[in-house]
Amino acid sequence: MNLDKMTVNIKPLPAYQAMDLGLSMARHWYYDLWRLWWMSHVPVLCALIAVMAGLNYIFYDDDELWSLLSVVLFWWVKPIFERELVIYLGHRLFDDDFGMDDVKRVAMPSVMFLLIRRFGLRRMMVMPVHLLERQSGKFAKQRVTVLSRRQDSAIGWHAMAVFVVEMVLYAVSVIVLTMMFGLGSSFGEGEQTQLPKLLVIALDVMVYVGVVAMLTPFYVASGFAMYLCKRSLLEGWDIEIVFRKLLARHHAINNNHVSTNTSNLRQDEP
């Protein structure tokens, strides 16, 4: 981590102001974050739709049930695909050398941790500690506890607010599509069209995936900003940056004096 190359003015901020900073970061890098999210999701999404459509055809012919199960399963595993966004933000902010080999090295422990503790509200504190600080075990737990201190409520409200907005947008989108096209779905009771099962499930899941894709960059960036601002407070980044600037200015002044003296000596030579 090189504070001199930091591209965002990170300083100690209250949790909700840190969230606002994260939203600004997400807007600035939204396209890259959004594209990265889709690149990691497309293979899993296609496999999920195909598997659910096959199970629907073999075991139980109920498009709404399997659409709902697909959405729930996708919601369950989606934290796995947020780690690429955390790594990207860490790289852009700190200019760290963190390549795909490092992602593969930490992928499985992170996958197991996120699946086992899916309902934990501290996910945006846990992922940077594991992926960027490369902490694990007892040290990671202690680190997350310290970073979450005095902002647990903000972290919880942050996660719950995103979840509520996500569910509302999904429900509204599905209801609108059902009313417009009469598609059978996991929400509402419109007249079902005679579409293939795979297409019905795919449309329902894609609505939810579209909502998640739209919100995830903001969720990850705002949570990551809370992590950064708390870390800045604990480690005194703002003070360190000020001292580094003063030191750089001092070196520049000394270099100017040396250059001036050298030039004067050369002029005095016969």
N, C-alpha and C positions, 0 to 999 in steps of 0.2 A: 504494500500500500504506500503510495507516494502522495502525501497531502499537497505538495506543490503542483501536482498535475490535476487536482480535483476540478471538475468542470461545473460543479454546482456549489453555491455558497452554503455549505452545511455548518450550522451552529446550534447551540442548545436552544430548543424551542419547546413550548408546551405540546402535548400530544396532538391536539386538534389543529394547531398551526403546522405541525409537522405533516399531518395528513394533507393539508392544503398545499404544502410544498410538493408532496408526492403527486398530487393531481396535476400540478404544473409540469413535473417531470414526465408524467404519462402523456400529457398533451404534446410535449416537445418530441418525444420519441415514440409516439403512438403507432405509427406505421410499422416501424421495426419490431416493436413488441407484439403487435397484432399479427404480423407475418410470421414471426418466430413461433407464436402460439399455434397458428394453423399448421405450420410445417411439422410440428411434433404431434398434432392431433389427428391429421387426416388418415394415416394408416390404421390407428386404433379405432377411429370412428367408423371407417368402412367395415372393419372386422366385426365391430359390435353390431352394426345394423344387419350384416349378413347372418351372424349367429342368431340374433333374436328373431329374424324372419324365418330362419330354418326351424328353430324351436317352436315358433308359432304354428308353422305348417305341420310339424310332426306330432306335437303333444296336445296343443290346446288352441283351437281356432278362435282367438279373441284378440283382435288388433289393438284395442284400447289397453288391455292388460299388458301385452308385450311392449307396447309403446311406453307405458308408464314404467315398466321394469327397466327398459333401456335408458330412460332419463335418469332414474334413480342410480343405476349402475354407473352411468357416465358422471353423475354428480359425485359419486363415491370416490372415483379414481382421479378426478380432475386435479387435485393438488400435486399429483405426480408430475404433471406437465407444467406446473408453475415454476419449477426449479430453473428451467432454462431462462425464464424472464429475470429471475433473481441474479443469475450468473451474468446475464447481459447487462443489467443495471450496474452490478458491481464492477464489471469491466469498463463500462462507459464512465463511471464516476471516479474510479480509482486508478484506471489504466493498469489493472493487474494482468499478469500473464496467466490466464486461466482458460486453457483450451478444452477441446472435446475429450481428450484423454482423461483429464481431471474429472469431467462430468461422468464418464463411464466408471471411473474408480469409485465415486461416491454414490452412484445411482442406486444400487441395490439396497444399501443401508437406509438411504432416504426413502426409497419406495416402501420398505417394510415398516419404517417408523411412521410414515404418513398413513399407511393403511391401518395399522394397529390403533393409532391415536387420531383417527379421522375427525372426531368431534372436538378436538382441542382448539381453543380460540387463539392460542399463541403461535399459530403456524407461521405468521410473518416474522416472528422473532426466532423461531426454531430454524427455519431454512437458511437464513444468512449465517447463523452460528455454525451449522453443519457444512454448508457449501463453501462459504468464503473464509471463515475463520478456521474451518476444518477441525472443529472440536467434536468430541464424542464422549459417550458415557457420562460419568458423574460430572466431569468438567463442563460438558455442554449443558447439563441440567442446571448447574449452578450459574452458568453464564446467562442462560435464558431467564432465570429467576431475577438476577440483578438487572438485566435490561428491561424486564417487565415491571419492575418495582415502581410504584406511584403512577403507573399508567395502565394497570390491568383493566380498569373499567373502560377506558378509551379503546383499548385493544378489543375488548368484548363487544362494545357498541359498534366498532368498525366492522367486525365480522358479521354481526347480526344485521346491520343496515344493508350491507352488500347482499346478503342472502335474501332479505325481504324484497329489495329492489329487483333482484334476479327473478324471484318467484312471481312477482307482480307482472313484470314485463313478459315473462314466459306465458303466464295465464292469459293476459290480454292479447298477446300475439296469436295464441292458439284459438281463442274464442273468435277473434276477427277472421282468421283463416277459415274456421269452421262455418261462420255465418256467410262468408263470401263464396266459398267453394263447396260447402257441405261435406267436408272431409271428416271421417271418423277419427277421433283423437282421444287422448287421455283426459281432456277437459271438455265439458259440454256434451250435449246430446243432439248433434245435428244429424241430418239424414246422410248416411254413409254412401259414398260413391263406390262404383265397382272398380276401384283401383287395385292393382296387385298389392299383396300384403307387404312386400319389400318396400314398395313406394310409399305406402301409408305410414309404416314405421319410420322410414327414412325422413319423410317430411316432418313428422312430429319431433323426432330427435334433432333434426337440423334446426328447427325453430329454437329449441333450448340451447343448442350449441352456438347458434348465432348470438343469442343473448349473452351467454357466458363469454364468448369471444369479444364482445363489445365492452364488457365490464371488467374482465380480468386484468388488462393492463393498468387500469385505475386502482383496482384492489391491491395488486402486487406492489405498484409504485408507492402508494400511500402507506402501506404497511412497512415497506422498506425504508421510507423516509423517517418513520417513527423510530425504527431501529438505528438509523444513522444519527439522528438528532440526540437520542439517548446515549449513544456511544460517544458522540462529540462532547456531551456533558461530563461523562465519566472519565474520559481520557484527555480532556482539555484541548481538543483540536483547535479551537479558535485561538487560544493562547499560543499554542505551538506555531500556528500559521503566522501570527503577528511577530513572534520572535524570529521566525525564519525570514520574514520580509525585512525586519530590521537588520538581521545579519547580512542578508544579500545587499541591502543598501550600504552597509558599512564596508563590505568588500568592494563594492563599486566605487565608493568614495576613495578608498585606499588605492585602488587600481588607477583611478584618475590622478591622484597625487603622484604615484610612481611614474606614470606616463609623462606628467608635466615636468617632474624633476629630471627625468631622463632627457626630455627634449631640451630643457634649459642647459644641461651639461654639454650636450652636443653642440649647442649654439655657442657656448663659451670656449670650446676647443679651438685652437688656432688653425 
